[in-house]
Amino acid sequence: MSSALPPCPECQSEYTYHDGTRLVCPECAHEWNEGEEQDQLSLKDSVGNKIVEGDKVTLVKDLKVKGTSTVLKVGTKAVIKRIVEGDHDIDCKVDGAGPMMLKSSVVKKA
């Protein structure tokens, strides 16, 4: 079934539908106005997937934590809390290490 409605801006589901004046995604429950510009920042991870706030990511390389002897290993999981401008563009919570700023080039979407 081909739909003339746009895909969900959150999860890219093609099963969006009209609910009165708003569009709704049945898969992630995101609601938005048709034609409304989405103002949420998004980035691309190390393999080219789109990542947004709230996504779960994993590290693709070992990282030494500056100022400590701790090393974050490949596969360590993190949750993106917000996306910011600058060199270290992801503000996230890393499992076992707490809040941290990372580059989008060292993570991939989980």
C-alpha positions in Angstrom: 0.0 0.0 0.0 1.5 3.3 -1.1 0.9 6.3 1.1 1.1 9.9 0.0 1.8 10.9 3.6 5.4 11.7 4.7 7.3 9.1 6.8 7.6 9.7 10.5 10.5 12.1 11.2 11.4 10.2 14.4 11.6 6.5 13.2 11.1 6.9 9.4 8.0 4.6 9.6 5.9 4.7 6.4 2.7 3.9 8.3 1.7 7.4 9.3 -1.9 8.5 9.3 -4.1 11.6 9.8 -5.7 12.1 13.2 -7.8 15.3 12.8 -5.2 18.0 12.0 -2.1 16.1 13.1 -0.1 13.3 11.6 0.6 10.3 13.9 3.1 7.4 13.8 1.6 4.2 15.1 5.0 2.6 15.7 6.7 5.3 17.9 3.6 7.4 18.8 5.2 10.6 17.5 2.7 13.4 16.5 3.4 16.4 14.3 1.6 18.9 12.1 1.8 18.3 8.4 4.3 20.7 6.9 5.8 21.5 10.3 9.6 21.8 10.2 11.3 19.5 12.7 13.7 21.6 14.7 15.5 18.7 16.4 19.2 18.5 15.6 20.4 15.3 14.1 23.8 13.9 13.1 25.3 10.9 11.3 27.2 8.2 13.2 30.4 6.6 12.1 28.6 4.4 9.5 26.2 7.0 8.2 23.1 6.3 10.2 21.0 9.3 11.4 21.2 9.7 15.2 19.0 11.9 17.3 18.5 12.7 21.0 17.4 9.6 22.9 19.1 7.1 20.7 21.2 4.3 22.1 24.7 4.1 20.6 27.8 2.0 21.1 31.5 3.0 20.8 33.3 1.8 17.7 36.9 2.3 19.1 38.6 2.3 22.4 38.7 5.8 24.0 41.0 7.0 26.8 39.1 9.3 29.2 41.1 12.6 29.4 42.6 13.1 32.9 42.1 9.6 34.1 43.6 6.1 33.4 40.2 4.8 32.4 39.7 3.4 28.9 36.2 3.0 27.4 36.2 -0.2 25.3 34.7 -0.9 21.9 31.0 -1.8 22.3 30.4 0.3 25.4 26.8 1.5 25.3 25.6 5.1 25.8 22.4 7.0 25.5 22.3 10.4 23.8 20.9 13.1 26.1 21.3 16.0 23.7 23.1 17.0 20.5 25.1 20.2 20.7 27.2 22.3 18.3 31.0 21.9 18.3 33.7 19.3 18.1 32.3 17.0 20.7 28.8 17.1 19.5 27.0 14.4 21.6 26.2 14.9 25.3 25.5 11.4 26.6 25.4 9.0 29.5 28.0 6.2 29.1 27.4 2.9 30.9 29.9 2.6 33.7 31.4 6.0 33.2 28.6 8.6 33.6 27.9 11.7 31.7 30.4 12.5 28.9 30.8 14.4 25.7 31.6 12.3 22.6 32.2 12.9 18.9 29.6 11.4 16.5 32.5 9.8 14.6 33.3 7.4 17.4 29.8 5.9 17.9 27.3 3.9 15.9 23.5 3.5 16.4 22.7 0.4 18.5 
